Amino acid sequence: MAYHDILVLLDQFAHSTVRLDVASDLAGRHGARLIGLRVEIQPHVPGAIRSAIVAGALEAHADAVHADTARIEATFRAAADRRKVRGDWWVVREGGIGRVCELARYANLTVIGQAAPDAEEEFSGDELIHDLVLDSGRPVLVVPHTRLAQHVGQRIAIAWNGSREASRAVADAMPLLRRAQQVGVLLARGDDRGGSGDLIRDHLARNDVGAEILRVDAHAHDNDAGVALLAEADGFAADLLVMGAYGRSRMRELVLGGATRHVLNHLPIPALMSH
Protein backbone atom coordinates (compact mmCIF):
# COMPACT_ATOMS: atom_id res chain seq x y z
CA MET A 1 0.00 0.00 0.00
CA ALA A 2 1.10 3.55 -0.72
CA TYR A 3 -0.44 6.97 -0.31
CA HIS A 4 -1.32 8.16 -3.81
CA ASP A 5 -3.75 10.89 -2.76
CA ILE A 6 -3.99 12.90 0.45
CA LEU A 7 -7.06 15.00 1.22
CA VAL A 8 -6.80 18.01 3.53
CA LEU A 9 -9.81 19.92 4.85
CA LEU A 10 -9.19 23.67 4.89
CA ASP A 11 -11.09 26.63 6.30
CA GLN A 12 -10.72 30.36 6.92
CA PHE A 13 -9.00 30.13 10.30
CA ALA A 14 -5.29 30.26 11.11
CA HIS A 15 -5.26 26.65 12.34
CA SER A 16 -5.87 25.58 8.75
CA THR A 17 -2.33 26.40 7.69
CA VAL A 18 -0.87 23.96 10.24
CA ARG A 19 -2.62 20.96 8.74
CA LEU A 20 -1.91 22.23 5.23
CA ASP A 21 1.81 22.24 6.07
CA VAL A 22 1.58 18.65 7.34
CA ALA A 23 -0.50 17.40 4.40
CA SER A 24 1.63 19.07 1.72
CA ASP A 25 4.85 17.80 3.33
CA LEU A 26 3.47 14.25 3.40
CA ALA A 27 2.32 14.52 -0.22
CA GLY A 28 5.78 15.69 -1.26
CA ARG A 29 7.57 12.90 0.57
CA HIS A 30 5.20 10.18 -0.68
CA GLY A 31 4.81 11.46 -4.22
CA ALA A 32 1.06 11.77 -3.65
CA ARG A 33 -1.52 14.05 -5.18
CA LEU A 34 -2.67 16.71 -2.69
CA ILE A 35 -6.39 17.43 -2.63
CA GLY A 36 -7.61 20.59 -0.91
CA LEU A 37 -11.22 20.52 0.28
CA ARG A 38 -13.17 23.61 1.25
CA VAL A 39 -16.71 23.44 2.68
CA GLU A 40 -18.61 26.67 2.15
CA ILE A 41 -20.98 27.23 5.04
CA GLN A 42 -24.04 29.27 4.09
CA PRO A 43 -26.73 30.17 6.65
CA HIS A 44 -30.02 28.36 6.38
CA VAL A 45 -32.76 30.97 6.32
CA PRO A 46 -36.38 29.74 6.52
CA GLY A 47 -38.61 31.26 3.90
CA ALA A 48 -40.89 32.70 6.58
CA ILE A 49 -38.23 35.16 7.74
CA ARG A 50 -36.28 35.63 4.54
CA SER A 51 -38.32 38.70 3.59
CA ALA A 52 -37.44 40.35 6.91
CA ILE A 53 -33.71 40.25 6.19
CA VAL A 54 -32.17 43.45 4.90
CA ALA A 55 -32.01 43.42 1.12
CA GLY A 56 -28.64 42.23 -0.11
CA ALA A 57 -27.50 40.82 3.25
CA LEU A 58 -27.57 37.19 2.11
CA GLU A 59 -25.84 38.08 -1.14
CA ALA A 60 -23.16 39.99 0.75
CA HIS A 61 -22.60 37.01 3.03
CA ALA A 62 -22.32 34.67 0.05
CA ASP A 63 -19.81 37.01 -1.60
CA ALA A 64 -17.71 37.02 1.59
CA VAL A 65 -17.74 33.21 1.75
CA HIS A 66 -16.68 32.98 -1.91
CA ALA A 67 -13.89 35.48 -1.26
CA ASP A 68 -12.67 33.33 1.65
CA THR A 69 -12.70 30.32 -0.66
CA ALA A 70 -10.60 32.12 -3.25
CA ARG A 71 -8.07 33.16 -0.60
CA ILE A 72 -7.87 29.64 0.84
CA GLU A 73 -7.43 28.18 -2.64
CA ALA A 74 -4.54 30.55 -3.32
CA THR A 75 -2.85 29.47 -0.07
CA PHE A 76 -3.41 25.81 -0.99
CA ARG A 77 -1.94 26.19 -4.48
CA ALA A 78 1.07 28.08 -3.11
CA ALA A 79 1.75 25.22 -0.67
CA ALA A 80 1.42 22.62 -3.44
CA ASP A 81 3.81 24.59 -5.65
CA ARG A 82 6.27 25.02 -2.80
CA ARG A 83 6.35 21.24 -2.19
CA LYS A 84 6.27 20.54 -5.94
CA VAL A 85 3.21 18.29 -5.66
CA ARG A 86 0.19 17.95 -7.91
CA GLY A 87 -2.81 19.67 -6.41
CA ASP A 88 -6.57 19.32 -6.92
CA TRP A 89 -9.05 21.80 -5.45
CA TRP A 90 -12.54 20.69 -4.39
CA VAL A 91 -15.34 22.91 -3.06
CA VAL A 92 -18.45 21.58 -1.27
CA ARG A 93 -21.46 23.88 -1.13
CA GLU A 94 -24.01 21.46 0.33
CA GLY A 95 -24.06 18.22 2.28
CA GLY A 96 -21.82 19.31 5.16
CA ILE A 97 -19.96 16.68 7.16
CA GLY A 98 -21.76 13.83 5.43
CA ARG A 99 -20.40 14.99 2.09
CA VAL A 100 -16.89 15.32 3.56
CA CYS A 101 -17.10 11.67 4.69
CA GLU A 102 -18.14 10.63 1.18
CA LEU A 103 -15.27 12.50 -0.46
CA ALA A 104 -12.76 11.09 2.04
CA ARG A 105 -13.43 7.67 0.51
CA TYR A 106 -11.64 8.86 -2.64
CA ALA A 107 -8.32 9.49 -0.89
CA ASN A 108 -5.85 7.22 0.90
CA LEU A 109 -5.58 9.59 3.85
CA THR A 110 -7.59 12.55 5.14
CA VAL A 111 -5.93 15.30 7.17
CA ILE A 112 -8.08 17.39 9.52
CA GLY A 113 -7.55 19.60 12.55
CA GLN A 114 -8.09 18.91 16.21
CA ALA A 115 -11.30 20.46 17.54
CA ALA A 116 -10.51 24.14 18.07
CA PRO A 117 -10.20 25.13 21.75
CA ASP A 118 -11.18 28.69 20.85
CA ALA A 119 -14.28 27.50 18.92
CA GLU A 120 -12.88 28.96 15.69
CA GLU A 121 -14.17 26.36 13.26
CA GLU A 122 -16.87 26.33 10.64
CA PHE A 123 -18.65 23.28 12.04
CA SER A 124 -18.14 21.11 15.10
CA GLY A 125 -14.63 19.72 15.11
CA ASP A 126 -15.63 16.92 17.48
CA GLU A 127 -18.49 15.84 15.24
CA LEU A 128 -16.27 16.01 12.16
CA ILE A 129 -13.57 13.82 13.71
CA HIS A 130 -16.04 11.25 15.03
CA ASP A 131 -17.95 10.96 11.75
CA LEU A 132 -14.85 10.80 9.57
CA VAL A 133 -13.10 8.17 11.68
CA LEU A 134 -16.15 5.97 11.99
CA ASP A 135 -17.97 6.54 8.68
CA SER A 136 -15.43 7.33 5.96
CA GLY A 137 -13.79 3.90 5.91
CA ARG A 138 -10.39 5.60 5.57
CA PRO A 139 -7.63 6.58 7.98
CA VAL A 140 -7.80 10.10 9.42
CA LEU A 141 -4.78 12.13 10.48
CA VAL A 142 -5.81 14.55 13.24
CA VAL A 143 -3.40 17.48 13.52
CA PRO A 144 -3.15 19.66 16.64
CA HIS A 145 -3.20 23.42 16.22
CA THR A 146 0.31 24.01 17.56
CA ARG A 147 3.30 24.21 15.25
CA LEU A 148 4.91 20.82 14.71
CA ALA A 149 8.20 19.17 13.80
CA GLN A 150 9.29 19.83 10.25
CA HIS A 151 8.61 16.27 9.08
CA VAL A 152 5.88 14.33 10.84
CA GLY A 153 6.46 10.58 11.02
CA GLN A 154 10.16 10.32 11.89
CA ARG A 155 9.43 8.72 15.27
CA ILE A 156 6.11 6.88 15.40
CA ALA A 157 4.40 5.39 18.44
CA ILE A 158 1.77 2.66 17.89
CA ALA A 159 -0.94 2.12 20.51
CA TRP A 160 -1.31 -1.66 20.36
CA ASN A 161 -3.76 -3.92 22.18
CA GLY A 162 -4.38 -6.60 19.57
CA SER A 163 -7.84 -5.30 18.65
CA ARG A 164 -9.34 -5.10 15.17
CA GLU A 165 -9.21 -1.30 15.30
CA ALA A 166 -5.54 -1.26 16.26
CA SER A 167 -4.76 -3.74 13.47
CA ARG A 168 -6.60 -1.56 10.98
CA ALA A 169 -4.66 1.50 12.10
CA VAL A 170 -1.31 -0.27 11.69
CA ALA A 171 -2.24 -1.39 8.18
CA ASP A 172 -3.40 2.10 7.25
CA ALA A 173 -0.21 3.67 8.62
CA MET A 174 2.17 1.23 6.89
CA PRO A 175 3.45 3.76 4.30
CA LEU A 176 4.44 6.05 7.17
CA LEU A 177 5.85 3.25 9.32
CA ARG A 178 8.14 2.05 6.53
CA ARG A 179 9.68 5.53 6.23
CA ALA A 180 10.04 6.17 9.97
CA GLN A 181 13.44 6.37 11.61
CA GLN A 182 12.15 4.70 14.79
CA VAL A 183 8.92 2.92 15.72
CA GLY A 184 7.77 2.10 19.23
CA VAL A 185 4.88 -0.25 20.02
CA LEU A 186 3.08 0.90 23.17
CA LEU A 187 1.77 -2.23 24.88
CA ALA A 188 -0.31 -2.00 28.05
CA ARG A 189 0.95 -4.11 30.93
CA GLY A 190 -1.48 -6.84 31.85
CA ASP A 191 -3.55 -6.53 28.66
CA ASP A 192 -3.64 -10.08 27.32
CA ARG A 193 -5.11 -9.03 23.98
CA GLY A 194 -1.84 -7.47 22.88
CA GLY A 195 0.19 -10.52 23.90
CA SER A 196 3.88 -10.21 24.59
CA GLY A 197 4.37 -7.93 21.63
CA ASP A 198 6.42 -10.51 19.71
CA LEU A 199 3.71 -11.13 17.11
CA ILE A 200 3.19 -7.48 16.20
CA ARG A 201 6.95 -6.83 16.19
CA ASP A 202 7.47 -9.82 13.85
CA HIS A 203 4.61 -8.70 11.63
CA LEU A 204 6.12 -5.23 11.34
CA ALA A 205 9.55 -6.72 10.60
CA ARG A 206 8.09 -8.78 7.73
CA ASN A 207 6.81 -5.46 6.37
CA ASP A 208 10.26 -3.85 6.60
CA VAL A 209 9.47 -1.95 9.79
CA GLY A 210 11.80 -2.32 12.76
CA ALA A 211 10.10 -1.68 16.09
CA GLU A 212 10.76 -1.82 19.81
CA ILE A 213 8.23 -2.82 22.44
CA LEU A 214 7.45 -0.24 25.12
CA ARG A 215 5.37 -1.21 28.14
CA VAL A 216 2.65 1.22 29.20
CA ASP A 217 1.67 1.16 32.86
CA ALA A 218 -1.79 2.70 32.92
CA HIS A 219 -2.00 2.33 36.70
CA ALA A 220 0.83 4.84 37.07
CA HIS A 221 -1.36 7.45 35.42
CA ASP A 222 -4.63 7.34 37.32
CA ASN A 223 -5.80 4.26 35.42
CA ASP A 224 -6.41 6.42 32.39
CA ALA A 225 -5.25 4.66 29.23
CA GLY A 226 -5.28 7.90 27.26
CA VAL A 227 -3.04 9.67 29.78
CA ALA A 228 -0.67 6.71 29.83
CA LEU A 229 -0.50 6.54 26.04
CA LEU A 230 0.38 10.20 25.65
CA ALA A 231 2.92 10.06 28.48
CA GLU A 232 4.68 7.05 26.94
CA ALA A 233 4.57 8.58 23.47
CA ASP A 234 6.17 11.72 24.90
CA GLY A 235 8.84 9.64 26.60
CA PHE A 236 9.60 8.02 23.25
CA ALA A 237 9.80 11.52 21.69
CA ALA A 238 7.20 10.46 19.14
CA ASP A 239 6.05 12.95 16.54
CA LEU A 240 3.11 10.77 15.43
CA LEU A 241 0.74 8.42 17.25
CA VAL A 242 -1.02 5.56 15.45
CA MET A 243 -4.08 4.15 17.17
CA GLY A 244 -7.44 2.54 16.61
CA ALA A 245 -10.51 4.58 17.52
CA TYR A 246 -13.09 2.81 19.64
CA GLY A 247 -16.81 3.40 19.69
CA ARG A 248 -19.48 1.81 21.85
CA SER A 249 -22.08 2.22 19.12
CA ARG A 250 -22.28 2.79 15.40
CA MET A 251 -25.14 5.24 15.83
CA ARG A 252 -24.55 8.86 14.88
CA GLU A 253 -24.75 9.84 18.57
CA LEU A 254 -21.88 7.48 19.49
CA VAL A 255 -19.25 8.47 21.98
CA LEU A 256 -15.69 7.34 21.25
CA GLY A 257 -13.90 5.26 23.85
CA GLY A 258 -12.21 6.93 26.81
CA ALA A 259 -8.64 6.61 25.51
CA THR A 260 -9.64 8.10 22.16
CA ARG A 261 -11.46 11.01 23.79
CA HIS A 262 -8.52 11.85 26.01
CA VAL A 263 -6.03 11.71 23.14
CA LEU A 264 -8.20 13.94 20.96
CA ASN A 265 -8.72 16.47 23.75
CA HIS A 266 -5.04 16.67 24.73
CA LEU A 267 -3.29 15.88 21.46
CA PRO A 268 0.29 17.25 21.41
CA ILE A 269 1.29 15.47 18.19
CA PRO A 270 -0.63 14.30 15.12
CA ALA A 271 -2.58 11.06 15.52
CA LEU A 272 -3.48 8.68 12.72
CA MET A 273 -6.77 7.04 13.67
CA SER A 274 -8.68 4.20 12.05
CA HIS A 275 -11.79 2.24 12.88
SVG drawing of the C-alpha trace seen along z (x, -y; Angstrom):
<svg xmlns="http://www.w3.org/2000/svg" viewBox="-43 -46 59 60">
<polyline fill="none" stroke="black" stroke-width="0.4" points="0.0,0.0 1.1,-3.6 -0.4,-7.0 -1.3,-8.2 -3.8,-10.9 -4.0,-12.9 -7.1,-15.0 -6.8,-18.0 -9.8,-19.9 -9.2,-23.7 -11.1,-26.6 -10.7,-30.4 -9.0,-30.1 -5.3,-30.3 -5.3,-26.7 -5.9,-25.6 -2.3,-26.4 -0.9,-24.0 -2.6,-21.0 -1.9,-22.2 1.8,-22.2 1.6,-18.7 -0.5,-17.4 1.6,-19.1 4.8,-17.8 3.5,-14.2 2.3,-14.5 5.8,-15.7 7.6,-12.9 5.2,-10.2 4.8,-11.5 1.1,-11.8 -1.5,-14.1 -2.7,-16.7 -6.4,-17.4 -7.6,-20.6 -11.2,-20.5 -13.2,-23.6 -16.7,-23.4 -18.6,-26.7 -21.0,-27.2 -24.0,-29.3 -26.7,-30.2 -30.0,-28.4 -32.8,-31.0 -36.4,-29.7 -38.6,-31.3 -40.9,-32.7 -38.2,-35.2 -36.3,-35.6 -38.3,-38.7 -37.4,-40.3 -33.7,-40.3 -32.2,-43.5 -32.0,-43.4 -28.6,-42.2 -27.5,-40.8 -27.6,-37.2 -25.8,-38.1 -23.2,-40.0 -22.6,-37.0 -22.3,-34.7 -19.8,-37.0 -17.7,-37.0 -17.7,-33.2 -16.7,-33.0 -13.9,-35.5 -12.7,-33.3 -12.7,-30.3 -10.6,-32.1 -8.1,-33.2 -7.9,-29.6 -7.4,-28.2 -4.5,-30.6 -2.9,-29.5 -3.4,-25.8 -1.9,-26.2 1.1,-28.1 1.7,-25.2 1.4,-22.6 3.8,-24.6 6.3,-25.0 6.3,-21.2 6.3,-20.5 3.2,-18.3 0.2,-17.9 -2.8,-19.7 -6.6,-19.3 -9.1,-21.8 -12.5,-20.7 -15.3,-22.9 -18.4,-21.6 -21.5,-23.9 -24.0,-21.5 -24.1,-18.2 -21.8,-19.3 -20.0,-16.7 -21.8,-13.8 -20.4,-15.0 -16.9,-15.3 -17.1,-11.7 -18.1,-10.6 -15.3,-12.5 -12.8,-11.1 -13.4,-7.7 -11.6,-8.9 -8.3,-9.5 -5.8,-7.2 -5.6,-9.6 -7.6,-12.5 -5.9,-15.3 -8.1,-17.4 -7.6,-19.6 -8.1,-18.9 -11.3,-20.5 -10.5,-24.1 -10.2,-25.1 -11.2,-28.7 -14.3,-27.5 -12.9,-29.0 -14.2,-26.4 -16.9,-26.3 -18.6,-23.3 -18.1,-21.1 -14.6,-19.7 -15.6,-16.9 -18.5,-15.8 -16.3,-16.0 -13.6,-13.8 -16.0,-11.3 -17.9,-11.0 -14.8,-10.8 -13.1,-8.2 -16.2,-6.0 -18.0,-6.5 -15.4,-7.3 -13.8,-3.9 -10.4,-5.6 -7.6,-6.6 -7.8,-10.1 -4.8,-12.1 -5.8,-14.5 -3.4,-17.5 -3.1,-19.7 -3.2,-23.4 0.3,-24.0 3.3,-24.2 4.9,-20.8 8.2,-19.2 9.3,-19.8 8.6,-16.3 5.9,-14.3 6.5,-10.6 10.2,-10.3 9.4,-8.7 6.1,-6.9 4.4,-5.4 1.8,-2.7 -0.9,-2.1 -1.3,1.7 -3.8,3.9 -4.4,6.6 -7.8,5.3 -9.3,5.1 -9.2,1.3 -5.5,1.3 -4.8,3.7 -6.6,1.6 -4.7,-1.5 -1.3,0.3 -2.2,1.4 -3.4,-2.1 -0.2,-3.7 2.2,-1.2 3.5,-3.8 4.4,-6.1 5.8,-3.3 8.1,-2.1 9.7,-5.5 10.0,-6.2 13.4,-6.4 12.1,-4.7 8.9,-2.9 7.8,-2.1 4.9,0.2 3.1,-0.9 1.8,2.2 -0.3,2.0 0.9,4.1 -1.5,6.8 -3.5,6.5 -3.6,10.1 -5.1,9.0 -1.8,7.5 0.2,10.5 3.9,10.2 4.4,7.9 6.4,10.5 3.7,11.1 3.2,7.5 6.9,6.8 7.5,9.8 4.6,8.7 6.1,5.2 9.6,6.7 8.1,8.8 6.8,5.5 10.3,3.8 9.5,2.0 11.8,2.3 10.1,1.7 10.8,1.8 8.2,2.8 7.5,0.2 5.4,1.2 2.7,-1.2 1.7,-1.2 -1.8,-2.7 -2.0,-2.3 0.8,-4.8 -1.4,-7.5 -4.6,-7.3 -5.8,-4.3 -6.4,-6.4 -5.2,-4.7 -5.3,-7.9 -3.0,-9.7 -0.7,-6.7 -0.5,-6.5 0.4,-10.2 2.9,-10.1 4.7,-7.0 4.6,-8.6 6.2,-11.7 8.8,-9.6 9.6,-8.0 9.8,-11.5 7.2,-10.5 6.0,-13.0 3.1,-10.8 0.7,-8.4 -1.0,-5.6 -4.1,-4.2 -7.4,-2.5 -10.5,-4.6 -13.1,-2.8 -16.8,-3.4 -19.5,-1.8 -22.1,-2.2 -22.3,-2.8 -25.1,-5.2 -24.6,-8.9 -24.7,-9.8 -21.9,-7.5 -19.2,-8.5 -15.7,-7.3 -13.9,-5.3 -12.2,-6.9 -8.6,-6.6 -9.6,-8.1 -11.5,-11.0 -8.5,-11.8 -6.0,-11.7 -8.2,-13.9 -8.7,-16.5 -5.0,-16.7 -3.3,-15.9 0.3,-17.2 1.3,-15.5 -0.6,-14.3 -2.6,-11.1 -3.5,-8.7 -6.8,-7.0 -8.7,-4.2 -11.8,-2.2"/>
</svg>
